[in-house]
Amino acid sequence: MRSVTVVGASLAGVCAARALRDQGFDGHITMIGDEVHLPYDRPPLSKAFLLGDESTVPLDVADLDVEWRLGCAATGLSGTTVSTVSGDVSADAVVIATGAAASRLPGTAGIDGIHVLRSLDDALALRSSLASGVRLTVVGAGFIGSEVASTAIRLGASVTVVEASQTPLSRVFGGELGALIAGWHRIAGATLLTGASVAGFVTDAGRVRAVQLADGTVIESDVVVLGVGSVPNVGWLDGCGLEISGAVVTDQRGVTSNPAVLAVGDCAAVRDPATGAVARDEHWTSAATRPAIAVEALLTGSSRKFAGLPYVWSDQYDARIQFAGRHEAESVAEIVEGDPTTGPFVALYRHGNHPVAVLAVSSPRSFGKWRRQVIDTSNLVT
Ligand SMILES: Cc1cc2nc3c(=O)[nH]c(=O)nc-3n(C[C@H](O)[C@H](O)[C@H](O)COP(=O)(O)OP(=O)(O)OC[C@H]3O[C@@H](n4cnc5c(N)ncnc54)[C@H](O)[C@@H]3O)c2cc1C
């Protein structure tokens, strides 16, 4: 194998290129990315970067030895030839790492003051509009919406968080602990409206003025952030012959239905061979660690599969949330350290007698200890 094209010049793409070099590949690597920026890290965009600290954003790509094609969108894939807006790139193998795009609500495109937060350019635009006294409405109390709300409170904005479900974060943490963490918004001085769906936006001369809820409530707003999820960037793969199910489907190594094509990061979904189900982790750690396994399969034919637990962290209101494992409806959470009503705590989720997930708030050491006890539910026989 003499050449590899990586499509998507961000975390998963960079980690794939680094894995190729670390595993001895000395051929040509072309990195195609539609953004004009060199690769950067996204987690700070809703945290330190919004507060003005840019130091943590760039990803280290100094010694990758790749040909960069930035500001160059891929438009199609045929075998291992990638079509782009500026011509075709053929190689012996392709890594698909095109991530995901922030979802928008219908009719919001082009309205000034309504933001999403996925890219550096999104963060620059949002940062320039957040200031003390600004009335910010965040739609969606998931991780990104909650982090933006928390950062905006620190900047002195007047913040309302609108969440469609009655119990925010319950899918991730379960009802009780999800409600507890979502409750931090109120403690910090934001208004949290749950079970509230957005019916539309009031605009004036193309600029947002208010958010209208289905129950008739009108929230005067200078700035709106939509934190309503993301969709994998796979439209450019239409008709390429790979299996796509919302995301690019891979085996547990990250290899697609074409053995010379890998898919990693937020654009990929992994098929569980036991159940046939496909699952996608939209977490930094998955995008950073899975590419090395996929590259090993590409270079050596190895059957080693990813063995780690899903892990996500989030920083909100001076607390560090860490969660590892898989929480399901039937899991039962028990506080094993600390007290959630007063400060740091650790909760262990059990499925029957098996510890299947751990949640820690501002308890990094304890998190490490409890995490080692958690088993992967995808290997659980009940
Ligand atoms: C604001 C924010 C905060 C986050 N905070 C956390 C956190 O605290 N903890 C955590 O675990 N995770 C967090 N995440 C998630 C984490 O950043 C992602 O899981 C990770 O960035 C995924 O990396 P990726 O390389 O797969 O995709 P991306 O980072 O989305 O990169 C994909 C790249 O491909 C490019 N691309 C798309 N289509 C094309 C095309 N057709 N041609 C060429 N290039 C294309 C995109 O523009 C992008 O540059 C956060 C994400 C965001 C947006």
The ligand as an ORCA input file, in Angstrom:
! r2SCAN-3c Opt
* xyz 0 1
  C     -18.706     22.538     20.701
  C     -18.372     21.086     20.940
  C     -17.986     20.657     22.207
  C     -17.685     19.326     22.447
  N     -17.327     18.941     23.700
  C     -17.057     17.634     23.948
  C     -16.694     17.208     25.257
  O     -16.616     18.015     26.199
  N     -16.448     15.881     25.447
  C     -16.526     14.960     24.430
  O     -16.307     13.752     24.663
  N     -16.851     15.343     23.177
  C     -17.112     16.649     22.914
  N     -17.452     17.050     21.645
  C     -17.516     16.031     20.574
  C     -16.168     15.852     19.866
  O     -15.562     17.095     19.611
  C     -16.414     15.097     18.570
  O     -16.823     13.794     18.943
  C     -15.190     15.050     17.667
  O     -14.836     16.343     17.229
  C     -15.452     14.169     16.468
  O     -14.341     14.237     15.629
  P     -14.449     13.854     14.080
  O     -13.083     14.085     13.532
  O     -15.101     12.543     13.914
  O     -15.490     14.901     13.456
  P     -15.412     16.471     13.319
  O     -14.635     17.037     14.455
  O     -16.815     16.925     13.085
  O     -14.565     16.707     11.980
  C     -15.012     16.349     10.706
  C     -14.320     17.254      9.709
  O     -14.672     16.843      8.388
  C     -15.037     17.980      7.621
  N     -15.905     17.584      6.523
  C     -17.232     17.309      6.566
  N     -17.685     16.990      5.337
  C     -16.617     17.053      4.500
  C     -16.459     16.835      3.103
  N     -17.476     16.456      2.309
  N     -15.219     17.005      2.572
  C     -14.170     17.368      3.366
  N     -14.272     17.597      4.680
  C     -15.481     17.434      5.245
  C     -15.714     18.862      8.649
  O     -15.841     20.197      8.219
  C     -14.769     18.710      9.831
  O     -13.671     19.567      9.710
  C     -17.773     18.386     21.379
  C     -18.165     18.816     20.098
  C     -18.461     20.148     19.876
  C     -18.902     20.585     18.493
*
